[in-house]
Amino acid sequence: MTPSNDLADLGWSSFFQAQRDLDDDSTPVRVMAVHRGALDVAGAGIATRIPPFAGPSDEDVATVGDWLLLDPDGNPWHRLERKSLFKRKAAGTGREVQLIAANVDTLFVVSACHLDFNPARLERYLALAREADVTPVIVLTKADLVDDPGELARTAARLMPGLLVETVDPRDRASTACLDGWCGHGQTVALVGSSGVGKSTLINTMTGTALATREVREDDQKGRHTTTGRSLHRLPAGGWLVDTPGIRELQLTDVQTGVEDVFADIVALAEQCRFADCRHESEPGCAIVAAIEAGTLEPERLYRHRKLSAEDARNSASLAERQARDKAFGRMVKGIMRDKRRRQDL
């Protein structure tokens, strides 16, 4: 990691500058990598490792892509407001939120053209991107393993209005050049997808570096996790790429708007139903049922919409309950401290 001579080169913009006071003597740095007990940061003329930065809630923890302000002693004291944030419900039975990346401009959703190609999984990533107000681009790899990659590309493009899809050979720099338009000076792109779809190979090709890669399992064509942490990698086109570990259990939380964006066709049809509380099953005047019968809407797409909406509602409710308990606990602690100070003053 080397320091930059220009904050804009790291992605600094007027959005972040507006959050600083004119007489602020702090030093802005961007989080370039996240480790278990430390953060690698870089700024104008500085590249160093600092302790983790955390706040009162799960979402206040600094993650890769964040901008922090360092005091004159080099300690982090403030995190700037984010332009975008990718997060998910942490894997397992807990209710914690896991941060994926912050201040991303474009999300490359990588999928292989063979066994990994799964519209439902792609829609999950698309919902995350749209909720974060980030531009998603589907990147299809391993086209040589299927007879008609073009048909898969057309299937992917139908998942969301205006969705861009690129088919690349992740080993060939000339093939991946079609992605350079999103990787210009100061731009940040994130790259997500299941293990074994060629993410590390794609990163190696786009960055000209050698990240670790591992062979896929022969029985199910799924890869083993290669990336174990999140970090920013320099791109020849001038931007930055966030590498994220393979996500085996991607659960949606607080992404209702993103789900509606991905399934805008179903949302528009629902507004045409005769009854506002239509369940889209057997009610008279249901525009969605009519579209399915006419063959303009696939039943599977309606099923996936319902499943994602229900999952998001369930996880969001669990998160809201946790946040309410945390706030109640905080009020209780503040009340105890006030009573203690009153007794001391008597």
C-alpha positions in Angstrom: 0.0 0.0 0.0 1.4 3.4 -1.1 0.2 6.9 -0.2 -1.6 9.0 -2.9 -0.7 12.5 -3.8 -4.3 13.3 -4.6 -7.3 12.6 -2.4 -9.6 12.6 -5.6 -7.4 9.7 -6.8 -8.7 7.7 -3.8 -12.4 8.7 -4.5 -12.6 11.9 -2.5 -15.4 14.2 -3.8 -17.4 17.3 -2.8 -19.8 14.9 -1.0 -17.1 14.2 1.6 -15.5 17.7 1.6 -18.8 19.2 2.5 -18.8 17.3 5.8 -15.6 18.9 7.0 -15.3 22.3 8.8 -13.2 24.9 7.1 -10.8 25.1 10.0 -10.6 21.3 10.5 -7.0 20.2 10.9 -7.8 16.5 10.7 -6.4 14.2 8.0 -8.9 12.4 5.7 -7.9 8.8 5.0 -9.7 6.0 3.2 -10.0 2.5 4.5 -8.1 0.3 2.0 -8.2 -3.0 3.9 -9.9 -4.5 6.9 -8.1 -7.0 9.2 -9.2 -8.6 12.4 -7.6 -6.1 14.7 -6.5 -3.2 12.4 -7.3 -1.1 9.3 -5.0 -0.2 6.5 -5.7 3.4 5.4 -4.3 5.8 2.8 -4.6 9.5 2.2 -2.6 12.4 0.7 1.0 11.5 1.5 0.0 8.9 4.1 -0.3 5.1 4.2 -0.5 3.5 7.5 -2.2 0.9 9.8 -4.5 2.1 12.5 -6.7 0.5 15.2 -10.3 -0.5 14.2 -12.9 2.3 14.4 -16.2 1.5 15.9 -19.3 3.3 17.2 -22.4 2.5 19.2 -24.1 0.3 16.6 -23.2 -2.4 14.1 -23.3 0.1 11.2 -20.9 2.5 12.8 -18.0 0.1 12.4 -15.5 1.2 9.7 -15.4 -1.0 6.7 -13.5 -1.0 3.5 -14.1 2.1 1.4 -15.0 4.3 4.4 -13.5 7.7 4.8 -12.1 8.4 8.3 -10.7 11.6 9.9 -7.5 11.2 11.9 -6.6 13.6 14.7 -3.1 15.3 14.8 -1.8 12.2 16.7 -2.9 9.9 13.8 -5.9 8.4 15.7 -9.3 7.9 14.0 -11.9 10.1 15.7 -14.7 10.4 13.1 -16.2 8.5 10.1 -17.7 10.6 7.3 -21.2 9.9 6.1 -21.3 7.3 3.3 -22.6 7.7 -0.2 -23.5 4.0 -0.3 -23.3 1.0 2.0 -23.5 -2.7 1.3 -24.6 -4.7 4.3 -26.3 -8.0 5.1 -27.7 -9.9 8.0 -24.7 -11.8 9.4 -24.6 -15.5 8.7 -26.0 -17.8 11.4 -28.9 -17.4 13.8 -27.8 -14.0 15.3 -29.3 -10.7 14.3 -26.1 -8.7 13.8 -25.5 -6.7 10.6 -22.3 -7.4 8.7 -20.9 -4.5 6.6 -19.6 -5.5 3.2 -18.3 -2.2 1.6 -18.9 1.5 1.6 -18.8 4.3 -0.9 -19.0 2.0 -3.9 -20.1 3.4 -7.3 -20.6 0.2 -9.3 -21.3 -3.4 -8.3 -20.0 -6.2 -10.6 -22.1 -9.2 -10.0 -20.1 -12.2 -11.2 -21.7 -15.4 -12.3 -20.4 -18.4 -14.2 -22.4 -19.5 -17.2 -22.6 -23.2 -16.1 -23.9 -24.6 -12.8 -23.6 -21.4 -10.9 -26.0 -19.4 -13.1 -29.0 -18.8 -10.9 -31.5 -16.0 -11.5 -32.7 -16.0 -7.9 -29.2 -15.5 -6.6 -28.5 -12.7 -9.1 -31.7 -11.0 -8.0 -30.5 -10.9 -4.4 -27.3 -9.1 -5.4 -29.3 -6.7 -7.6 -31.6 -5.9 -4.7 -28.6 -5.1 -2.6 -27.2 -2.8 -5.3 -30.4 -0.9 -5.9 -31.0 -0.4 -2.2 -27.6 1.2 -1.9 -28.2 3.3 -5.0 -25.3 1.6 -6.8 -25.2 0.7 -10.5 -25.2 -3.1 -10.9 -23.5 -4.8 -13.9 -23.8 -8.6 -14.4 -20.5 -10.1 -15.5 -20.8 -13.6 -16.9 -17.7 -15.9 -17.0 -16.9 -19.4 -18.3 -18.9 -18.9 -21.4 -16.9 -21.7 -23.0 -18.7 -24.3 -20.8 -22.2 -23.7 -22.3 -23.6 -24.0 -25.8 -25.3 -20.6 -25.9 -24.0 -18.0 -23.5 -25.9 -15.3 -25.4 -29.2 -16.8 -24.2 -28.0 -16.7 -20.5 -27.0 -13.1 -21.1 -30.5 -12.3 -22.4 -32.0 -14.1 -19.4 -29.9 -12.1 -17.0 -30.8 -8.8 -18.7 -34.5 -9.5 -18.2 -34.0 -9.6 -14.4 -34.2 -5.8 -14.0 -35.1 -2.9 -16.4 -32.1 -1.3 -17.9 -29.7 -4.0 -16.5 -26.3 -4.2 -18.2 -24.7 -7.6 -18.8 -21.2 -8.3 -20.0 -19.8 -11.7 -21.0 -16.0 -12.0 -20.4 -13.1 -14.4 -20.3 -11.6 -13.5 -16.9 -8.2 -14.7 -18.1 -8.0 -12.3 -21.1 -7.3 -8.6 -20.5 -8.7 -7.7 -23.9 -12.0 -9.4 -23.0 -12.3 -7.7 -19.6 -11.6 -4.2 -21.2 -15.3 -3.8 -21.6 -15.5 -3.2 -17.9 -13.0 -0.3 -17.9 -15.8 2.3 -18.4 -16.8 1.8 -14.8 -13.3 1.8 -13.4 -12.0 5.3 -14.2 -10.1 7.8 -12.0 -11.5 7.9 -8.5 -14.3 5.4 -9.2 -14.9 2.5 -6.9 -16.3 -0.8 -8.0 -17.1 -3.8 -5.8 -17.1 -7.4 -7.0 -19.3 -10.1 -5.6 -20.4 -13.6 -6.5 -20.2 -17.2 -5.4 -17.0 -19.0 -4.9 -15.6 -20.6 -8.0 -17.1 -18.2 -10.6 -13.7 -16.7 -11.4 -13.7 -13.6 -9.2 -10.0 -13.9 -8.2 -9.0 -14.6 -11.8 -10.9 -11.6 -13.0 -9.3 -9.4 -10.3 -5.8 -10.7 -11.3 -6.5 -9.8 -14.9 -8.0 -6.4 -14.3 -5.4 -5.3 -11.7 -2.3 -7.1 -13.2 -1.6 -8.6 -9.8 -1.6 -12.1 -8.6 -4.2 -12.9 -5.9 -4.6 -16.4 -4.6 -6.9 -18.7 -6.6 -8.0 -22.3 -6.0 -9.4 -25.0 -8.1 -13.2 -25.7 -8.0 -14.5 -28.9 -6.6 -15.2 -31.4 -9.3 -18.4 -32.7 -7.8 -20.5 -29.5 -7.8 -18.2 -27.0 -9.6 -18.2 -24.7 -6.5 -15.0 -23.1 -5.5 -13.4 -22.9 -2.1 -13.1 -19.5 -0.5 -10.0 -17.7 -1.7 -10.5 -14.2 -0.3 -10.6 -14.0 3.5 -10.8 -10.2 4.0 -12.0 -7.2 2.2 -9.6 -4.8 0.5 -9.2 -2.2 -2.3 -7.1 -3.0 -5.3 -5.7 -0.4 -7.8 -7.1 -0.7 -11.3 -5.0 0.4 -14.4 -7.9 2.5 -15.6 -7.5 4.7 -12.5 -10.2 3.4 -10.2 -10.4 1.0 -7.2 -11.9 -2.4 -6.9 -13.3 -3.9 -3.7 -12.8 -7.6 -3.4 -15.2 -9.4 -1.1 -15.2 -13.0 0.2 -17.6 -15.4 -1.4 -20.9 -15.1 0.3 -22.5 -18.5 0.9 -25.5 -17.2 3.0 -26.7 -13.9 1.6 -29.7 -12.7 3.6 -31.5 -9.4 2.8 -32.2 -6.8 5.4 -33.8 -3.4 4.9 -33.8 -3.6 1.1 -37.5 -3.2 0.3 -36.8 -0.4 -2.1 -34.1 -2.5 -3.8 -36.5 -5.5 -4.2 -39.1 -3.2 -5.7 -36.6 -1.8 -8.2 -35.5 -5.3 -9.3 -39.1 -6.4 -9.7 -40.4 -3.1 -11.1 -42.5 -5.0 -13.7 -44.4 -6.8 -10.9 -44.9 -3.7 -8.9 -46.3 -1.9 -11.9 -48.7 -4.7 -12.6 -49.8 -4.8 -9.0 -50.9 -1.2 -9.3 -53.3 -2.2 -12.0 -55.1 -4.8 -9.9 -58.8 -4.1 -9.2 -58.3 -4.4 -5.4 -55.6 -2.6 -3.4 -55.2 -5.7 -1.1 -55.0 -8.2 -4.0 -53.0 -11.3 -3.1 -52.5 -12.1 -6.8 -54.0 -15.6 -6.5 -57.6 -15.9 -7.7 -59.0 -12.4 -7.1 -61.1 -10.9 -10.0 -59.3 -8.2 -11.9 -55.8 -9.3 -10.9 -53.3 -7.9 -13.4 -50.6 -10.2 -12.3 -52.6 -13.3 -12.8 -53.7 -12.0 -16.2 -50.1 -11.4 -17.2 -49.1 -15.0 -16.1 -52.0 -16.4 -18.2 -51.0 -14.3 -21.1 -47.4 -15.5 -20.9 -45.9 -12.1 -20.3 -44.9 -12.9 -16.7 -43.2 -16.1 -15.6 -44.8 -17.7 -12.5 -41.2 -18.4 -11.2 -40.5 -14.6 -11.2 -43.5 -13.9 -9.1 -42.5 -16.7 -6.7 -39.0 -15.3 -6.4 -40.4 -11.8 -5.7 -42.6 -13.1 -2.9 -39.8 -15.1 -1.4 -37.3 -12.2 -1.4 -40.0 -9.8 0.0 -40.9 -12.1 2.8 -37.2 -12.7 3.7 -36.5 -9.0 3.8 -39.5 -8.3 5.9 -38.6 -11.1 8.3 -35.0 -10.1 8.7 -35.8 -6.4 8.9 -38.3 -7.0 11.7 -35.6 -9.0 13.6 -33.2 -6.1 13.1 -35.7 -3.5 14.2 -36.4 -5.5 17.4 -32.7 -5.7 18.2 -32.2 -2.0 17.6 -35.2 -1.2 19.8 -33.7 -3.3 22.6 -30.3 -1.6 22.2 -32.0 1.8 22.4 -33.9 0.8 25.5 -30.8 -0.6 27.1 -29.0 2.7 26.3 -31.7 4.7 28.0 -31.6 2.5 31.0 -27.8 2.9 31.4 -28.1 6.7 31.0 -30.9 6.8 33.7 -28.7 4.8 36.1 -25.8 7.1 35.5 -28.0 10.2 36.1 -29.3 8.7 39.4 -25.7 7.9 40.4 -24.6 11.5 39.8 -27.6 12.9 41.7 -26.8 10.7 44.7 -23.1 11.9 44.6 -24.2 15.5 44.5 -26.4 15.1 47.6 
